[in-house]
Amino acid sequence: MGLDSRPLSKMLADVADGHIQLPDFQREWKWDDEHIASILATVTMDYPMGVVMTLETGGPGGRFKTRPLQGVQPAEDVQPEQLLLDGQQRMTSLYQALKSGRPVDTVDQRDQPRALWYYIHIETAINPKADRESAIRSVPESKVIRPLGRRAGLDLSTAELEYEQGYFPLWLVFDSDGVEEWQWGYTQQDEERRRLWLQFKRAVLANVIGYAVPLIKLEKETPRDAVCTVFEKVNTKGVQLTVFELLTATFAGDGDYTERYDEEFHLPDHWKETQGELSAAYPALSGLQNTDFLQAVCLASTYHEAGVPTSCKRRDMLDLELGDYLRWAPAISDALHWAGDFLAEQCVFRAEDLPYRTQLPPLAAIRTVLGREADTPDARAKLARWYWCGVLGEQYGGTADSRFPRDVEQVVTWLRGGQEPDSIQEARFVVRRLLSMNSRNSAAYKGVFALLLQQECVDWYYADKPIAGDQVADGTVDIHRIFPAAWCDKQKIDPARRDSVVNKTLLSGRAAKTLGKHAPAAGLEILEQETGIRPQWLDDALLSHAIEPEALRASDFDTFFARRTDVLVRMIERAMGQRAVRNEAEESA
């Protein structure tokens, strides 16, 4: 890699021939009329326009699906020699305005589509006191601008009108025959125009024809992740490309697949079909992202290749070959269907109630590695424990992908008779955390309600059977406070305890409406009168929610809170298979 320069004429010729193309992950050209006029002024003054970067094709970093720059129509059998990584907007604008021989498809200041020709006014361009951009003039495809109010019109619809008004068509600049013919028509039998033309030729045309583009050329040996990193660093104003977008271009550029099946592999179509099947069968998986799927494929692929999973970070996913994806994607899809059933067993039925979406890639990879070994009662119990240690120990927040390979390796080993994985040994639940668990932003908060469903909690209004997953999925049952907020505020209950998960449970909208803003003692009486439920049956329903009936019937918040905390902690300890941290001394230890 080094800084060089290349004639603009040669660069645009290579663009026109298709020898310079774009990697398909490049977003569309989008410069407006104002930007195009500015770059044209820059080139006509021989001012630097910034470095352009290309990548030589034929190496591992250049195996992307490619496409010509917008407006270019090369021959079908042309293969690109260079991929344009930085400079798309500039080179496309210059190609369309100076080389294509067609109007430039752009937009105006109001973002309305326009097809424009670009001219340069000769007298203004050679005036050293004039702003060069003021010499650049865009006109509609008809080459006629109608007068509007005080704005003068302009008609350049014939060559004679161009000569008469002194506007040189910039799309002729690299067409020597076209320039000569235009010059002859402009200068014939007019000494003043000959003088203007000679100045224009030296001060403007010579700059454009001799313009050198600063160029950084990456060799074909440059690895793919380095290419993507370089691309994103030089495109800092754009939105970062995702791994999925980059692999879409990479897989579509796989010549072996295209030759074998006579079509390109389109990753978005494959993912859309996979995601649709998963979401239809398991609403809890409807939030699964394409990157989650790619991480799971990467984990499974590297595990079977090396015996242990390697990292599944961005760089590793970019190294996925289409063959590896095609081999492991079906297995990961099957594993995610299995994971949907596993989540239902843990009483997670909706995407918004899934504690950690980030647990799905390692879970799917573990299932792919183990196959039916994951279905024995012992393996199922161990996987549930690993899952709950991750949820209640809140281990998968932030950037958890560095944990994934270790989890896959160690959980698989554990299920095959080895020692407990680090994720279980390191998991801790601190009792005081209950005070700050007050919304679905917390994975452990969601986990508590799933555990209540697991112990078959019963609705207080429809107390004949446990709350079902479909009631949660369709929103019939949701999370509500036990002691109403208005009552708590009136009694000056600490907001942290008022909003804590300890003071919340799963209830139908009908039950919550009946309880209203009353003190629990009054609310329970109203509920009994309205439903006809016997007090002892309602007490049994309260117990299924880890609530002591006596404290609630007495509207004794402090006793209720302390006793329910104890019951919830024991429930959490059972799920994690280990003792919670109850005080500062234990926490320090």
Beta strands, then each sheet from edge to edge (+ up, - down):
strand 1: 3-7
strand 2: 20-23
strand 3: 52-56
strand 4: 66-67
strand 5: 82-86
strand 6: 104-107
strand 7: 113-121
strand 8: 136-140
strand 9: 144-145
strand 10: 154-155
strand 11: 167-169
strand 12: 212-218
strand 13: 477-481
strand 14: 504-508
sheet 1: 1+ 12- 3- 5+ 2+ 4-
sheet 2: 6+ 7- 8+
sheet 3: 6+ 7- 11+
sheet 4: 9+ 10-
sheet 5: 13+ 14-
end
